[in-house]
Amino acid sequence: MTSRRNWIATGLAAGAFSPQAEADLRNEFPIVRDEVCLNNAHWHPLSTGARAAVNKYLDFKSHGFGVDASLGLHMQKQVRESFASLMGVKPTEIAYVPSTMAGENLVLHGLSFPAGSNIVTDALHFEPSRELYANSGVELRMAPERDGRIPLEELEKRINRNTRLVAISAVSMRNGFQHNLKAVCERAHAMGALVYADIIQAAGAVPINLKDSGVDFAACASYKWLMGDMGVGFLYVKEALQGTVFKRSQIGYRQQGATGAAALVEVGTISNTTIAALTYSLPWLTRMGIDKIETHRQPLLKKLQAELPSLGFTPMTPQDSPSPIVSFKRPNAMALRPKLNAAKINIELYEDRVRIAPSVYNTMSEVERLIDALRKKS
């Protein structure tokens, strides 16, 4: 007899959802009964399975430690291994961090920057990250955006023999532009530079193998496409760099007896509640297959790119972008909030633009519902 989980996975593997597979998949995410959530790049709704895993942990926390005093440690080991497998690296190359930017700060402060060094980043990297480097005391070189992209040649022309670090967002939170990580790493490494990638909008959303890409460091939180929650993230440190090129800059009890990246990075306690959610979510993503999830959303994104320009939305995202994010310029976009709220539709609104990010549970009918809502006069 085919299990519910396998039925969903079979529907994905076939390249299209059967009605039953789609219904089962949407049942994994109770939010579909409350709103059309196309704002998954902001934070991803919790699945029923992840919530059940959290409740199981909370029951354990409520009733004492007699069942398994080491449950938290077991869960943390499982999640570290699951994330490492999803990223194509070793568990000893993964450390727990509280957030993406905490990881990026640790990378910056774990490296040495000889006199005359520079750091290269780009205009689509996370804005507070650009501020981090601007205040590092190291020369900062910025590659500009061009037509919603960061052309590889613009990065390449700023990298020289004094470049110590190239820092980018694998997928830009602003418009979904997706770097070719392997190409960036090849150019940087040819000049002796290291590469850091912010992968918060990539991990769990686009197929990514950190080992194959050649990236030296990468960080993400778990509350977006990894379908966890706040307070737990991951920092990847390439094994060959640990303790030599990259050294610990903070000291904490979790480093005692630890090996690999954890011995250099981890400091204090982490949220076992979020870890519990990830004990379900990470294996679930592996079963679904990130490539199949990517395939599922492409028609939804193409529909948005085709329809919204005629409604006064100017595209910001490259037409061939495979990432889960599409953005459009729209003056006074915040004024759209009342009619979207009335239609129970959730997208990200800024003063000058909108960002839409469908996930695996979203459907074409939901995208059409958004388009209809935007078409209506206020």
KAHU-V770724 format. One record per backbone hydrogen bond with DSSP energy under -0.5 kcal/mol. NH is the residue of the N-H (numbers start at 0). CO is the residue of the C=O. If there is no record, write none. Layout:
# KAHU-V770724
nh->NH co->CO
nh->NH co->CO
This chain:
# KAHU-V770724
nh->6 co->2
nh->7 co->3
nh->8 co->4
nh->9 co->5
nh->10 co->6
nh->11 co->7
nh->12 co->8
nh->13 co->9
nh->14 co->11
nh->15 co->10
nh->21 co->17
nh->22 co->18
nh->23 co->19
nh->24 co->20
nh->25 co->21
nh->26 co->22
nh->27 co->23
nh->27 co->24
nh->28 co->25
nh->29 co->27
nh->31 co->28
nh->32 co->29
nh->33 co->30
nh->34 co->30
nh->35 co->343
nh->36 co->34
nh->37 co->35
nh->37 co->345
nh->39 co->356
nh->41 co->38
nh->42 co->38
nh->43 co->222
nh->47 co->27
nh->50 co->46
nh->51 co->47
nh->52 co->48
nh->53 co->49
nh->54 co->50
nh->55 co->51
nh->56 co->52
nh->57 co->53
nh->58 co->54
nh->59 co->55
nh->60 co->56
nh->61 co->57
nh->62 co->58
nh->63 co->59
nh->70 co->67
nh->73 co->69
nh->74 co->70
nh->75 co->71
nh->76 co->72
nh->77 co->73
nh->78 co->74
nh->79 co->75
nh->80 co->76
nh->81 co->77
nh->82 co->78
nh->83 co->79
nh->84 co->80
nh->85 co->81
nh->86 co->82
nh->87 co->83
nh->87 co->84
nh->88 co->83
nh->92 co->89
nh->93 co->90
nh->94 co->234
nh->96 co->232
nh->102 co->98
nh->103 co->99
nh->104 co->100
nh->105 co->101
nh->106 co->102
nh->107 co->103
nh->108 co->104
nh->109 co->105
nh->110 co->106
nh->110 co->107
nh->116 co->113
nh->117 co->161
nh->118 co->138
nh->119 co->164
nh->120 co->140
nh->122 co->142
nh->124 co->121
nh->128 co->125
nh->129 co->125
nh->130 co->126
nh->131 co->127
nh->132 co->128
nh->133 co->129
nh->134 co->130
nh->135 co->132
nh->138 co->116
nh->140 co->118
nh->142 co->120
nh->142 co->140
nh->145 co->148
nh->148 co->145
nh->150 co->148
nh->153 co->150
nh->154 co->150
nh->155 co->151
nh->156 co->152
nh->157 co->154
nh->158 co->154
nh->158 co->155
nh->159 co->157
nh->162 co->159
nh->163 co->117
nh->163 co->161
nh->164 co->117
nh->165 co->193
nh->166 co->119
nh->166 co->164
nh->167 co->195
nh->169 co->167
nh->169 co->197
nh->170 co->197
nh->171 co->176
nh->175 co->171
nh->178 co->169
nh->178 co->176
nh->180 co->178
nh->183 co->179
nh->184 co->180
nh->185 co->181
nh->186 co->182
nh->187 co->183
nh->188 co->184
nh->189 co->185
nh->190 co->186
nh->190 co->187
nh->191 co->188
nh->192 co->187
nh->193 co->163
nh->195 co->165
nh->196 co->216
nh->197 co->167
nh->198 co->196
nh->198 co->218
nh->201 co->198
nh->202 co->198
nh->204 co->201
nh->205 co->201
nh->209 co->86
nh->209 co->207
nh->210 co->86
nh->212 co->208
nh->213 co->209
nh->213 co->210
nh->214 co->209
nh->215 co->194
nh->216 co->194
nh->217 co->235
nh->218 co->196
nh->219 co->233
nh->221 co->231
nh->224 co->199
nh->226 co->223
nh->227 co->221
nh->230 co->97
nh->231 co->228
nh->232 co->96
nh->233 co->219
nh->234 co->94
nh->235 co->217
nh->236 co->92
nh->236 co->234
nh->237 co->215
nh->240 co->237
nh->241 co->237
nh->241 co->238
nh->242 co->245
nh->243 co->240
nh->245 co->240
nh->246 co->109
nh->246 co->244
nh->249 co->263
nh->253 co->266
nh->254 co->251
nh->255 co->252
nh->257 co->254
nh->260 co->91
nh->261 co->258
nh->262 co->259
nh->263 co->259
nh->263 co->260
nh->264 co->260
nh->265 co->261
nh->270 co->230
nh->271 co->269
nh->274 co->270
nh->275 co->271
nh->276 co->272
nh->277 co->273
nh->278 co->274
nh->279 co->275
nh->279 co->276
nh->280 co->276
nh->281 co->277
nh->283 co->279
nh->284 co->280
nh->285 co->281
nh->286 co->282
nh->287 co->283
nh->288 co->284
nh->292 co->288
nh->293 co->289
nh->294 co->290
nh->295 co->291
nh->296 co->292
nh->297 co->293
nh->298 co->294
nh->299 co->296
nh->300 co->296
nh->301 co->297
nh->302 co->298
nh->303 co->299
nh->304 co->300
nh->305 co->301
nh->306 co->302
nh->307 co->303
nh->309 co->306
nh->310 co->307
nh->311 co->308
nh->312 co->307
nh->313 co->311
nh->313 co->328
nh->314 co->312
nh->315 co->326
nh->316 co->326
nh->320 co->317
nh->325 co->355
nh->327 co->353
nh->328 co->313
nh->329 co->351
nh->331 co->350
nh->332 co->329
nh->332 co->350
nh->334 co->331
nh->335 co->332
nh->336 co->333
nh->339 co->335
nh->340 co->336
nh->341 co->337
nh->342 co->338
nh->343 co->340
nh->344 co->339
nh->345 co->35
nh->346 co->344
nh->347 co->354
nh->349 co->352
nh->353 co->327
nh->354 co->347
nh->355 co->325
nh->356 co->37
nh->361 co->358
nh->366 co->362
nh->367 co->363
nh->368 co->364
nh->369 co->365
nh->370 co->366
nh->371 co->367
nh->372 co->368
nh->373 co->369
nh->374 co->370
nh->375 co->371
